[in-house]
C-alpha cells in the first residue's frame, strides 16, 4: 500500500538532505541532553553549525582529523554520551574505517557517523570528494545501521530516528538540492521500506536522490502500458526483506542508487532475491566501476547514467528477461 507524499508534480519544492540533517540534529539535541556533536572542520558545509550555534557547550571542533574524531566519539559514548560525528563521506567513513570497525562497531557504541557531500553532490570538487563506495563499506560492519534519505524532510526524520536508537549508525547526506517527495506525515521507520507507488509488472527499488528519478521512470513506463511499483529503500541495513520479497512478486526488479553498483543497494537486493524460492531478473542502475570527476552535479548524473531515462531503459531491458 502506497504512502502519502508531497504534491511534487504540481507544486515542486526542493531542498538538501544536509539541511534536513541539520534541522533533525537540533531537534534530537532537545530530546537527548547527552547528545554531543563533533565535526572535522566542516561545520558549515555539513550543517552541524546549527547545532554548534545553539549548543556550543556540547560541540567539539576536531579539525582535519577524522580518525581521531571517531576515536573521541567512541570515548564519549563509553562515558554515556550520544556522539554525532560529521564530515564529508570521503573522509568519514573514507578515512576512518579502522576506528569505526574496532572502536565503534566492535564495542557496539552509541556513535552516529554523518557522511556529507556524498555521491555526485560535491560536483566541481571532483573525484577526491565524491563518495561512491561508502554504502558498500558501512553495510558490512557488524552492528552498523545505514540510512540514506531521499529528501530534506526524510533526512530530518532519519536523524531523529537514529538519535533514538542506541548503537552505531550512518546517515548519508548530500549537498545537491533534490525534489521534496515526502511530508511530515509520510511514515518513516528505520528498517522498513516504503512503497511510494503501487505496480504489478516490475518493481523499482531506489535509494536517496534516485527515488525521484525512479518515480519519473515509473511515469514513463506507465505511458508504455507498464505498471511499475516504486519502493524507497531508505535503510540499507537492516534491509527490509519483506519489501524485497513483495517486490519480487512482480517478476522483475530494477535498483537505482547514486553509488557504485558493486556493494551497494543493488548488491544488497540481489543477495536477498537469490534466497527467495524463485529468483527473478534484476537490473542495477548506478556508477559502473569508475570514479567521479569535476563538473556540475546534474551533468555528472547524466554522464554516469543516474537519471530517469537510465532507469527506464534498464527496466525495459529487465522486462525482456522476465
C-alpha positions in Angstrom: 0.0 0.0 0.0 1.5 3.4 -1.0 2.0 6.2 1.5 1.0 9.9 1.5 3.5 12.0 -0.5 4.0 15.7 -1.3 2.3 17.3 -4.2 5.6 17.3 -6.1 4.2 17.2 -9.6 2.0 20.3 -9.3 3.9 22.2 -6.6 7.6 21.1 -6.7 9.7 22.0 -3.7 13.5 21.4 -3.3 15.9 21.1 -0.5 19.1 19.3 0.5 19.5 16.3 2.8 22.3 18.1 4.6 19.8 20.7 5.6 17.4 18.0 6.8 20.2 16.5 8.9 21.0 19.9 10.5 17.4 20.5 11.4 16.9 17.0 12.7 20.1 17.2 14.8 18.9 20.3 16.6 15.6 18.6 17.4 17.4 15.5 18.5 19.6 17.5 20.9 16.5 19.0 22.6 15.2 15.5 23.2 18.6 13.9 24.2 20.6 16.2 26.6 23.5 13.7 26.4 24.0 14.3 22.7 27.4 15.7 21.7 28.3 16.9 18.3 31.7 16.6 16.7 32.9 17.9 13.3 36.1 17.7 11.3 36.5 21.3 10.2 33.4 21.2 8.0 30.8 22.6 10.4 29.1 24.9 7.9 29.2 22.5 5.0 27.7 19.6 6.9 25.1 21.8 8.6 26.5 20.8 12.0 26.8 24.6 12.6 23.1 24.9 13.5 23.7 22.6 16.4 27.0 24.3 17.3 25.3 27.7 17.4 22.6 26.5 19.7 24.6 24.2 21.9 28.2 25.5 21.9 28.9 23.7 25.2 28.0 20.4 23.6 30.0 20.8 20.4 33.6 19.8 19.7 35.6 21.0 16.7 38.1 18.3 15.9 39.9 19.8 13.0 41.0 17.9 9.9 41.4 14.6 11.8 38.6 12.2 11.0 40.2 9.1 12.6 40.8 11.0 15.8 37.2 12.4 15.7 35.8 8.8 15.6 38.1 7.7 18.4 37.0 10.7 20.5 33.3 9.9 19.7 33.9 6.4 20.8 35.3 7.6 24.1 32.4 9.9 24.7 30.0 7.1 24.0 31.8 5.0 26.6 31.2 7.8 29.0 27.5 7.8 28.5 27.2 10.3 25.7 25.4 10.0 22.4 28.1 11.1 19.9 27.2 12.5 16.4 30.3 12.9 14.3 30.1 14.7 10.9 32.4 15.1 7.9 32.4 14.5 4.2 31.7 10.8 3.4 35.0 10.5 1.5 36.8 11.4 4.8 34.4 9.7 7.2 33.9 6.8 6.8 36.5 7.0 4.0 39.5 7.8 6.2 38.2 6.4 9.5 37.4 2.8 8.8 39.9 1.5 11.4 38.4 3.2 14.5 34.9 2.7 13.1 35.4 -1.0 13.0 37.5 -1.6 16.1 36.3 1.1 18.5 32.7 1.9 17.5 31.2 -1.3 15.9 33.1 -3.9 17.8 32.1 -2.3 21.1 28.6 -1.5 19.7 28.9 2.1 20.9 26.3 4.9 20.5 28.1 6.8 17.8 26.4 8.2 14.7 28.5 9.0 11.7 27.3 11.7 9.2 28.7 11.3 5.7 28.1 14.6 3.9 28.6 15.6 0.3 28.1 12.0 -0.8 27.7 10.7 -4.3 28.0 13.3 -7.1 26.7 16.2 -4.9 30.2 17.6 -4.3 30.2 18.4 -8.1 33.2 20.6 -9.0 35.3 19.3 -6.1 35.9 16.2 -8.2 36.6 12.6 -7.6 38.6 13.1 -4.4 35.4 14.5 -2.7 32.7 12.3 -4.3 32.0 9.2 -2.1 30.7 6.4 -4.2 31.8 3.5 -2.1 30.6 4.4 1.4 27.5 2.2 1.5 29.4 -0.9 0.4 31.8 -0.3 3.3 29.4 0.6 6.0 26.8 -2.1 5.5 29.5 -4.8 6.0 30.3 -3.5 9.5 28.5 -5.6 12.3 26.1 -3.6 14.4 26.1 -0.6 12.0 22.7 0.9 10.8 22.9 2.5 7.4 20.3 5.1 6.3 20.1 7.1 3.0 17.2 9.6 3.0 15.6 10.6 -0.3 14.9 14.3 0.6 15.3 17.0 3.2 12.2 16.0 5.2 13.2 12.4 5.3 16.8 13.3 6.4 15.3 15.2 9.3 13.3 12.2 10.4 16.2 9.9 9.8 18.4 11.9 12.2 15.7 11.9 14.8 15.2 8.1 14.4 19.0 7.4 14.6 19.3 9.5 17.7 16.5 7.5 19.4 18.4 4.3 18.7 21.4 3.2 20.8 24.3 1.9 18.8 26.3 2.7 15.7 24.6 4.5 12.8 25.5 6.0 9.5 23.5 8.8 7.8 24.4 9.6 4.2 23.6 13.2 3.2 24.3 15.4 0.2 24.9 19.0 -0.9 22.8 19.0 -4.1 19.2 20.2 -3.9 16.7 17.5 -4.6 13.0 17.3 -5.1 11.0 17.1 -1.9 8.8 13.9 -2.2 7.8 13.3 1.4 5.9 15.3 4.0 5.9 15.3 7.8 3.0 12.8 7.6 4.9 10.3 5.4 5.8 7.3 7.5 9.5 6.7 8.3 10.8 3.8 10.3 14.4 2.5 10.3 14.5 -0.9 8.6 11.1 -0.6 6.9 10.9 0.4 3.2 8.0 2.5 2.0 6.1 1.9 -1.2 5.7 5.2 -3.0 3.7 3.8 -5.9 2.0 0.5 -6.5 2.6 -1.6 -9.6 2.3 -5.1 -10.8 4.7 -5.6 -13.8 8.1 -4.5 -12.4 9.4 -3.1 -9.1 11.9 -0.2 -9.0 13.8 -0.2 -5.7 15.6 3.2 -5.2 17.5 4.9 -2.5 18.5 8.5 -1.8 18.4 11.0 -4.6 17.5 8.3 -7.0 14.0 7.9 -5.6 12.7 11.0 -7.5 14.1 9.7 -10.9 12.5 6.3 -10.1 9.1 7.9 -9.8 9.7 9.7 -13.1 10.7 6.5 -14.8 7.6 4.8 -13.5 5.5 7.5 -15.1 7.3 6.9 -18.4 6.7 3.2 -18.1 3.0 3.8 -17.5 2.8 5.7 -20.8 4.0 2.4 -22.4 1.4 0.4 -20.6 3.7 -0.9 -17.9 2.8 -0.8 -14.3 5.8 -0.2 -12.0 6.0 -0.4 -8.2 8.3 2.2 -6.7 9.9 1.4 -3.3 12.0 3.8 -1.3 14.6 1.6 0.4 15.9 4.3 2.7 17.5 1.8 5.1 20.3 -0.2 3.5 20.9 -2.0 6.8 18.9 -3.5 8.3 17.4 -4.3 4.9 13.6 -4.8 4.6 13.5 -8.3 3.3 9.7 -8.4 3.4 9.5 -5.4 1.0 12.0 -7.1 -1.3 10.0 -10.4 -1.3 6.9 -8.3 -2.1 8.7 -6.5 -5.0 9.8 -9.9 -6.4 6.1 -10.8 -6.8 6.2 -8.5 -9.9 8.7 -10.9 -11.5 11.3 -8.2 -12.2 13.3 -5.7 -10.2 15.5 -2.6 -11.0 17.6 -1.0 -8.3 18.7 2.7 -8.5 21.5 4.3 -6.4 23.9 7.2 -6.6 26.7 4.8 -5.7 28.9 2.1 -7.2 26.7 -0.8 -8.4 29.1 -3.1 -6.6 28.4 -3.5 -2.9 25.6 -1.0 -2.5 21.8 -1.2 -2.8 21.8 -3.4 -5.9 24.1 -5.9 -4.3 22.1 -6.0 -1.1 18.8 -6.6 -3.0 20.4 -9.3 -5.2 21.7 -11.1 -2.0 18.1 -11.1 -0.7 16.5 -12.2 -4.0 18.7 -15.2 -4.6 17.4 -16.6 -1.3 13.8 -16.5 -2.5 12.1 -19.7 -3.7 12.1 -18.3 -7.3 14.9 -15.8 -8.1 14.0 -13.2 -10.7 15.9 -11.0 -13.1 17.4 -7.8 -11.6 18.9 -4.7 -13.3 21.1 -2.3 -11.5 21.4 1.5 -12.2 24.4 3.1 -10.5 28.0 4.0 -11.1 29.8 1.3 -13.1 33.3 0.8 -11.6 34.5 4.4 -12.1 35.4 7.4 -10.1 33.5 10.7 -10.4 35.0 13.8 -11.8 34.8 17.6 -11.6 31.6 19.0 -13.0 28.2 20.3 -12.2 26.1 17.6 -10.3 23.4 17.4 -12.9 25.9 17.0 -15.7 27.7 14.2 -13.7 24.4 12.4 -13.0 23.7 12.5 -16.7 27.1 11.3 -17.8 27.2 8.4 -15.3 23.7 7.2 -16.1 21.9 8.3 -13.0 18.7 9.7 -14.4 15.1 8.6 -15.0 15.8 7.7 -18.6 18.5 5.3 -17.5 16.1 3.6 -15.0 13.5 3.4 -17.8 16.0 1.7 -20.2 17.1 -0.7 -17.6 13.5 -1.6 -16.7 12.7 -2.3 -20.4 15.9 -4.5 -20.6 15.0 -6.5 -17.5 11.4 -7.0 -18.6 12.8 -8.8 -21.7 14.3 -11.4 -19.3 11.2 -11.8 -17.2 
